[in-house]
Amino acid sequence: MKIGIISFAHMHALSYATQLTNRSDVELAYIWDEDETRGLDMAKEYNCQYLADLNDFLATDIEAVIICSENSKHKSHVIQAAKAQKHILCEKPIATEVEDAKAMIQACEEAGVILQIAYPVRFSPVLEKVRAMIQQGAIGEVLAINATNHGLMPGGWFVEKELSGGGSATDHIVHIMDLIRWIFADEVKNVYAELDTRFYDLDVEDCGMVSLELDSGMIVSIDPSWSRPKTYPTWGNVVMHFVGTKGNLSIDAFKQHSLYYNDKDLKIEELPWSEDMDAGLVADFIDCIRTNRKPSITGTDGLRTLEVVKAAYQSNALKEVVQLN
Amino acid sequence: MKIALIGAGKIGKRHLKIWTEMTDVEIVGVVVRQEEKAQKIEQTYQVKTYRTIAELLQTEEIDAVDICTPPYTHLEIVQEVAKAKKHIMISKPLAVTQKEAEEIIQICKQYEVQLLVGHTLRFFPEYENAKAKIENEAIGRPGVVRMSRGVPYPSRDHEWYTDKRLSGGLFVDLGVHEFEWITATFGQAERVMARHIKRVDQAKNPIEYGLVMIRLVDGTVVHVELSWAETKYRASFELTGNKGMISYDHDEANPVALDLHHGEEEVDLPKSMLRDDPYVRQLTHFVDCLNGKTSSIISPYHAVAAIQIAEAACKSAEEGRPILIQKEEA
């Protein structure tokens, strides 16, 4: 099976490309990138062909594409790929506007192609085990979650609103939100958020706090801040504390690491040794195509999480609780 | 220094033990309402006890009174003690409501007695140190402040503890620790949004849990997790700013780990690995304040502000909306 990658704007493309080239059953055949220099470099790196014209790229015999363009460009790339009958793995967030996401889902349905959203944390063995434990009732009924998805400020197009759609809230709410929906099959009832730019001189928010109530009555806090200092030993974290009627459960998804005190560069670094989540995500996507099954992470999953992000922005602007339907 | 104590519950006994060990302090009397309990206290601590505050105040020469009773009793007791012109040390929370807390301050002003509020968290070295660092701009401009505090559900023999009208409930009783520290360290709150859960666990024991978001006047975003749904003590903070971060987790800060092969064996592992635990440090500071050596590091106005945040959190959780904090006139 031949697969292509649309854009290396998002750095996750590097990992997906590596996963594809690690496999013997698929071939990373073509790369299209708006940035020709980057596209050519990547084609050389991954030993495949760069095509400068997206139409030419989509006219090739690739069966599927992985889209890692800037958030606001997901819409047009997904719709064009769908029209060309390519199955799609799209980097999160699905889009920057709810209406865009809906149009993308519709285009893929009409074309009969798979649209999977890249929420790789679902493929973390830690999360797989925790989900099974919680679903088996290990801590009883879950009443509350206190979660963080912190990061370093990524810079680049991530802080250009036109391309990213927003800052840390856009970047980080969706991961936790997707995990909660995946574990509990519960939806968000209402959202309150305080967002701000307090760490850097940016046009987008770099920190904040989101407070949710779910349909089940569960209460949730999500901290999506780019609050990691420059000396932080890794890129960030995914931490969740679950409070249940039988007990509590805490997870630190990236705790599987050793510490490296690096005198050469005068810094402390985490050396992760956890299993690669992206391998699971890419394997699942390929399996979806092979067996022609419904994607495990659908466009609707992408849409629901985006709706929460949008509600957070609205709440922050109004300083009011925003109800979701 | 002649000190009298009112109340001999958990905190009262803890204070009493410290008072009796202090060389420059004389405990002249302890007010214990129940006769039976009073006898026990007399025997254990070798102190005189009184059934009523009036009796104590009439009989003994006293410099200051240490009030260790449940918060719903504070206002009435302060009235009686302040009128007698005795300085006051009082356990947190200062009162169950902001209104009562403000009245307490007014009364102490009127009778010109000191009001020393026992926000013991301020004497935990990790919190004291972090506050000093922040004042030295160690983290630059504050961005996001995260704090957590959790304990098992307060036991049934202290029923007032979990009765919201008597203790203020989770947000007041547990929350004021963090709320006071936040106010003293970062300044006034502007807006509060809170969510709250109260349920019974599978063994039919109650559990209570709250998530509080506070926007401070200076823009700092604060999150406080408060839990009466734990099996053991839990406390942590993470203070971030544009120049750095200070983080602390009680679970990762214990210098001694003890594991015994035979669980039955009794080994007395000290609760605190400090020579002077935070309670000793607090009461020593209060004595210094009473002696005029220094003034209290705890402003009664911060104690009020903490209750104000807690009340706003209760209201927010009940009404499902953010609550604006009325500006203090100081």
Interface residues (C-beta under 8 A of the other chain):
Chain A: G140 L143 A144 N146 T148 N190 Y192 E194 D196 R198 F199 Y200 D206 C207 G208 M209 S211 E213 G217 I219 V220 S221 D223 S225 S227 R228 P229 T231 Y232 H241 V243 T245 K246 G247 N248 K319 E320 V321
Chain B: R141 P142 G143 V144 R146 S148 R191 M193 R195 H196 I197 R199 V200 D201 Q202 I207 Y209 L211 M213 R215 G219 T220 V221 H223 E225 S227 A229 E230 T231 T240 G241 N242 K243 G244 M245 G320 R321 P322
